[in-house]
Amino acid sequence: MKNAYTILTVNPGSTGTKLGLVRGDEILLDLNVDTPKGMFQDCPNFEDQVPKREQMIWDMLREAKVELESIDAVSGRGVGVHSCTGGTYLINDLAYEHALHDVEGINHPATLGIVLAAKIAAKLNVPAYFVNPMSTDELSDVARMTGIRDLYRPSHAHPLNMKQVAIHHSELMKKRYEDCNYVILHMGGGTSIAAHEKGRAVDSTRIGDGQGPICPNRSGDLCIDDVMTLIRRGMTPEEINEIASRRGGLMQLCGTDDVRKIRSELIPAGDQRAKLALDAMEYTMVKWAAMMAGALRGQVDAILMTGGLANDKVLVEQLTKDLSWIAPVYVYPGSFETEALASGAIRVLSGVEEVKTYTGKPVWSGFAFD
């Protein structure tokens, strides 16, 4: 068994492709190459982008003078596949086809993470994996329920980054993630807050679905009466979905989703709405974090904060003050997706974690009594 495995990570986005090269705990390469404007104008769907995106990756590797023979595996962002439990999955033919054709209807180039990882790994003759996919679903039965028959809650959070932070924190505490309970706040343009119980995300807010805290560009909680009010004001369901998932929250209230601008420009200029909007965002984060602590029956080992907004010292200090009565608060600012993709593959290659098989069958499709 090798002392340190080298993993190539592939994370496609709307405006480019993020490429990482990780050996053990060290990030050797962390590139985010923008897509030239108009590059995909002749591609009617994301599947058609695959050849160009793959060539971009090979070009990036060549320019960075990466020794291809040093790569032990490729790990791609897991988007577009049916729901499954968390873990590291070998990319099989079924996962490839499901991601290529976006069976979950995500409609985002991140679905090509699995496809590109598989193609590159095949040419390098190494295994390809995806880790804690976007569709990770570990909700408890009670968390799935609504008060309407045959209507159930899905799992919509940030499992890749959340689980990496939880695993990392557990290791620092000389514990196993599977033995700990955490409330985790992934704070960004969209904020998700989840209850992680003994290695499983048993409950969470529904990012972009109109449930959860106010966010920089998502509305947060919208009850049915709120939705009906907006309809009576003339908004269409599509427009309401837009403010719930893309252009609500601080964007709608303040005209910007840049918290730095709100703090440095709008509030000093006397914008009272902007000040209240920021206060309300923090307040709703506290409220939902407390609810997730309730989902864990108060048995919380730590509260973990991560994501881009975890760099905002004012927000973090206020959240720490308001949440420390629940459990100790720890902050891991930024995104750890590159580390997460690599670490999952390394855990499998080193025998620490057993690789999982993607079956194509949603992890949950209803109760036996339905």
Secondary structure, 3 states (H helix, E strand, C coil): CCCCCEEEEEEECCCEEEEEEEECCEEEEEEEEECCCCCCCCCCCHHHHHHHHHHHHHHHHHHCCCCHHHCCEEEECCCCCCCECCCEEECCHHHHHHHHCCCCCCCCHHHHHHHHHHHHHHHHCCCEEEECCCCECCCCHHHHECCCCCCECCCCCCHHHHHHHHHHHHHHCCCCHHHCEEEEEECCCCCEEEEEECCEEEEECECCCCECCCCCCCCCCCCHHHHHHHHHCCCCHHHHHHHHHCCCHHHHHHCCCCHHHHHHHHCCCCCHHHHHHHHHHHHHHHHHHHHHHHHCCCCCCEEEEEEHHHHCHHHHHHHHHHHCCCCCEEEEEECCHHHHHHHHHHHHHCCCCCCEECCCCCCCCCCCCC
